[in-house]
Amino acid sequence: MSKYIPGNQKHLTLVDRIYIENELNRGTTFKDIAKFLCKDPTTISKEVKAHRLSDWYHKGTFYNAKNFCIHRYHCKKTNACGKIILCGVKCTSCPTCNQTCRDFEKERCSRLDKAPYVCNGCPKKINHCTIAHKYSYNARFSNRKYRELLSDSRSGVNLTKHELHKKDRIISPLIEQGQSPYQIVTNHPELELSVRTVYTYLDQGLFTARNVDLKRKVKFKPRKCHKTQISDRTVFINRTYQDFQTLHLESFTEMDTVHSSRDSKKTLLTFFFTKEKLFLAFLMNRCTEGAVRLIFDRLEKRLGTYGFISTFEHILTDRGTEFGDPEALETGANGIQRTSIYYCDPMRSGQKGGLEQAHTMLRMVLPKGTRFEFLTQWDVNLIVNHINSMPRESLGGRTPYSVALETLGEEVLNAFQLRPIAPDEVNLTPKLIRFNS
């Protein structure tokens, strides 16, 4: 019958467990709790019993915390163990009383032997309770234990030692003969392993053969793992690169970040106007969503809301976590939509190739590994001015600054704090900043 309850097949969440804890403190029954959470009462019962927190020592209950005898308050026995002839100490204060006394009877509470199985909501707990062994239900502790169990149950190898040894007797000799895992799995379907699983077991050292025995794997470098990408896939709805291509835009803005050395947290937020080839960079103290929005708000304040809309109408960027809140970036201070943000496909930086090319010129002045801690926005503006003063073949020998002066206007360039650099003074080497800092 429980399978007909809507939502009964879902795991309990932290919010559900907090509700269970609060209701237990109020004395609500499992049946009423389950009714509200759309669960079976046995689910609540198992949850409480499995994750209840033991507190066998409670301060103030008794001077001997290890004595659980129901007679400990009135017992006057001495030398119950018979080990010491002249012993004037009461047995109730001895740590071995419960193990040696024949009249020992453990004190029990009906609340712990049956529902609700915990001391939550017990009126004696507030005043004074003589039970030394207590149980309580804590939502956050229970949720942490549940997560640990869920993670542990899905880790490791789902094979016995005998099964693993049996598969190893087939796989390892064939690998030593030069066969690939794909060839072995294809010729031996009785292994019931995928090629990816064989590689994983070899990498973990579970077989006699090792990675060094594979002819080609030792030549490959470890694959880079990008752990800074947006995890919430809902932000990509109607914002993918395919959606961007349907607009058929001739002019748009590309956006990205340039990171400093590993021991520095400062980052550069960069823009590139595809039509004018204009490059912009702004210094951020942290590479976070809030820092990016702060730059957007600052630019909107300089340009005005409608000036910002006309300049940054469409923005194409990558899937970095710093761009994980597009709605906050698209919405201005007055609640007006100031831009439209779209995302490139994963691992496809070439889809915003103009900005990547501008980054190569930026790295001529700030090589990889350079710390940005010493940089100021004035230094960044100086680098940007030198990059924008280089003539481009795609612009017919004109500079991005001169083209942007015609299309965007002088007021916009002044808001960006840009100025032209004389042709013979353009310098794209680290000396540009080193001698001016």
N, C-alpha and C positions, 0 to 999 in steps of 0.2 A: 504494500500500500504506500510505502514511503516514496516509491519512484513516481507516483502521481502528484507529489507535492512540487509546485513550480520552484525552480532554483535549488532543488535538493541535491543535485549532482555537482554543485559548486563547492570548492574548498572554503573553509572559514577564513575570513580576512581579519586584519587587525581591528577594523571598525566593529565587526561582529563580536570579536573577543572582548573589546572594551564594553560593548553592550551587555555581554554575559556577566562580566565582572560587576558592573553597576547593578544589574538586576539581582545577582546573588547577594550583594550587600543589602538590598531591600527585602530579601527573603522571598523572591519570586520563584515559583516552581519551574522545573525543567520543561514541563508541558507548555506553560505560558511563554517561556523564552523561545522554545522551538516554534511555537505558533507565529510569533512575531518575525523570526528569522527565516520562516518557510523551510524549516528543517524537521527531521524526525527527532522526537525526544531522546532516543538512544544516542543520536549524534552529539547532543549536548552533554549527555551523561558520560560518554566515552571521552569527550574533549576535556571535561573537568577532571576525571580520574587519571587520564594520561598525563596531564600537564599541571597538576596541582603541585604547589611548592611546599616542601617539607620544612618545618621549623621546630625541630625536636627540643631545642633549648629556648625557653622563654624566660627572660629576666624577671625575677620577682616571684616566680611560682614556688620555688623551694630552694633551700640552700644546697641540696645535693641534686644537681641537674640530671644525673644519671639514674635516679631512683624513680621508677614508674609504678611502684606498688600502691595499691589503693589504701593500704593501712599505714602509710609512711608518717602520717600526722599524729597517730595515736600509739604507734608501736613503741614498746619500751625494751625490746630484746637487745641483749648484748652477747657478743661472742657466739653468734649463730653458726659461724663457720667452724668453730672448735680448733682453730689453728693457734690461737694465743690463749694461754691459761688465765692470765690476769689482764683482762681487757675491759676497761671501764667506759669505752666509747660506744654510744648507741649505734646499732646496726643501720639505722635509717640514714646516717651520715656517711656510711662506708660505701665506696664505689662498687664493691662486689656484693652488696646486699641482695640485689635481685637474682644473682646467679647462685647464691649459697643458701638462701632462706627457703625452707620447705613450705612455708605459708605464703609465699609470694603470689600475688594476684594482680595482674596488670590492670590499671585503670583505663577504661575505654569510654568512648563517647559515641552515642547512637548517630550523631551527625556525620561521623567519619566512617561508619560502617555501612550506612545507606545514604540515600540522597539527602542533602546535596554534596556529601563527601568532603566538604571543606568547612572552615570556620567562618567564612564570609557570612555576614548577617546574623551571627550568633550574639544574643544580648550579654552572655557571660564574658565574651571576649572584651567588651568595653570595660566592665567592672573588674572581675577577677575570675580567672579560670584555673582550675587545679590540674588540668590535663597538661602534661609536660610535652607530649608529642602532638604538635598541631600541624594542620594543613591549611593553606590558603591558595586562592586562585588569583594570579596576576596576569592581566591581559598581555602586557608587553613581554614578560618572561615566557609565557606560553607561545606567543607568536615567534619569538626567537628560537625556541626549542623546535617548533614545527618547521621553521625554515632550515635549521640544521639537519633535521631528519630528512627533509625533502631533498636537500643537497647530497647528503651521504648516501641515500638510497639510489641515486642516479649516477654515482661515481664508481670508479673501479672497473674491474673486468667481470663480466657476467659469465664466468666459466669456472669450473672446478679445476683443481690441480691435475687430476687425471685427464680431463678433456683438453686442457692446455698442453700437456705433455704429448698427448696423442696427435694433436695438430702440429706440434713442433717437430715431431719425427718425420712428418711429410714435408713441411715447408722449408726447414733449415737446410737439409741436404740438397734440395733443388735450387735454393738460392746460391749455395756454394758451387753448383754446377753452372751458374751464370744465368739462370732463368729469372724472369721478372715476376713480381707479384701478380700481375695480370695474367701471365701465362700459367702460373700455378693455380690460380683460382678458376681459370677457364677449364683446365684439364682435370681438376679435382673438385667437382661440385659437392662432394660429400663433406668438404670442409665447412660449408655453410657460412663462409666469410666473404665480405666484400673486399675489394682491393684497398679501399681507404682504411678498413679495419686492420688489414695485414700491415700496412705502413705504420699505423698507430702502435700496434703491438711491437713492431720492430724498433720504433723510436723509444718506447718505454722499456726496452730491454727484456721483454717477456719471453722471447725466443732465443735459441742458441745463436742464431745468426744475428748480425748487427747491421747498423746503417752502412758501416764501412764495407760490408760484403756486397752492397748494391752498387752496380757498375756506374750508374749515372747520378744517383742522389748526392754523393759526396761532392760533386762538382757544383751543385746549386747552393746559392746563399739562402739563409733563412728568409722566408717571406715576411715582408713588413706588415705589421698589424696596425691599422689605423683605429685607435681607440677613442678618437676625438670627434667621431661623426655623430650626427643627430640620431637618437634612438627612437624618438616618437615619430612614426611614419605618417601620422595623420597630418603633419604640417606640409607634406608634399602633395596633398590633394589639390588639384588644379594649379600646381606650381612646379611641375616637372619640366624637364627640358623639351619634351614633346609638346607640352602646352605652350611653352615659350616660342617654339618654331611656328606654331599656327598663327602667331601675330604678324609674321613676315616683316620684322622691323629692319629698317636701314640704319638706325642709330639707337644705341642703348648704352647703358653703363655696366661695367663689370666690377665686381667687388671681391676682395680676398683679404687675408691677413698674412703678415710676414713676421715670423717668430725670431726672437733673439737667441742667445746661447741658453743652455739648459739651466744655468744658475741665475738667469735673469727672467723676470716676469713681464717686463715691458714688451709691447707688441705694436706693430704698425698696421693700421687699417688703411687699405689702399683702394683707390678707384681708378678706372680707366674708361674714358669716353671713346667709343670705337670710331666715331666719325672724325673727331678732331685729333685723335691719338693723344689726348691730354691725360696726364698722370697726376694723381693726387695721393697724399699720404698724411695720416694723422697719428700722433703718438698716443697710445693707451697704456695706462699703468697695469691693467689686467686684461687678459683675453677672455672676457665674459660677455654675456648678453647685455648686461646693464651698461658696460663700458661702450659697446657699440651703439646702443641707443643714446647714450650721452653725446656721442659725436653727431648722430643724426639730429638731435635736438639743438645742438650748437649751430650746425649748418642751417637748419630751418630758421633759427633766430637771426642769423646773418643775412640770409637770402630773402626771408619772408616766406610765408606758407606757399603762396602761388609761384614765387620764384623757385622754391625748392621743387614744386611739382613739375614745372616746365624743364628743370635741369635734370632731375633724377626721376623721370617718369617711369622707366622700367630698369630694374637692376637684376643682373644675373650673377649668381655667386655659387660657391661650393656648399657642401653639407657639413661644415664645421659646427660644433656645438655653440659657438659664439653667435651663430645666425639661427639658433633654434627657436626663436620667438618672432616669427615674421609679422604677426599682427601688431606687436608693439613697435616694430620698426616702420610698418606701413602707416600707422596712425600717428598723426601729429598731436601737438599740445592742445589744439582746439577740437580734437576729435575728427578732423578732416583727413581723409586718406591722401597721403602725400606721395606715395610711390607704390609700385607693384614689384614684389620680389619673386624670383624664380630660381630653381636649383638645377645645377648640372647633374648629370648621371654620375654614379659612384666611380671613382678612379678614372675620370675623364676630364682632366684639367685642360686638355686641348680645346674643349668647348668654349673656354674663355682664354684663348691663346694670346690675344692682344695684351692682356694684363700679365700673363706669364712672361711674355717677352720684355715687358717693362720691368718686371722683377729682376731679370738678368742684368739690366743696366743699373738697377738699385744695388745689386750685389757687387757691382764693380767698386762702389764706394763703401758699402757695408758688407764685407765678405761673410760667409757663413761662419758661425761661431763668435761673431762680434757681439759684445754686450751692449744693449741699448740703454743701460742705466745712466750713462754720461750724456745721452742725447737730450736735447730740448726741442720743442716744436719749431724754434727758429732754425736749428740745424737741419731738421727734416725739410722745412720749406726751402732752404738753400739747395739741398740735394734735388728736390723736385724741380726747382727753377732751372737747374743745369740740365736735367733730363728733358724738360719741355723746350729747351732752347737748342736742341739738336735737330738739324734738318732731316726730314724723312723722305725716302724715295717714293713711298706711297702717297705722299702729299705734294709731289712734284717739286721736291727740294725745299719746301717751306717747313717752318717749325710748328709744332703743336700749339705754341703760345699764340703765334700770329693767326693761325686758323681759328682758334677758340676766341680770339679777340673779335673776329667778324661774326661768328655764329652765336656765341654766348653773350658777348658784350663786355665792356670794361668793368661795369659794376659787379658782375659775377666773378671776374678774375680778381678784383680787389677784395671781394668777400673771401676768396680762397687764399688771399695773401700771396699772389703770384706776381712775378715781375720778370722781364726778359733779361737774358745774360748776353753780353757781347760774344760774337762767334769765336774770337780768339781767346776768350777767357773761360770757355766751357771746359770743365775738368771733371772727369768721371773716374777718379782714383781715390783711395783712402786718404790722400793728403788733403782733399777738400775739406774734411772735417777735422783731421788731426791738427792742422795748423791754425784752425779757427776756434778750437776749443780751449 
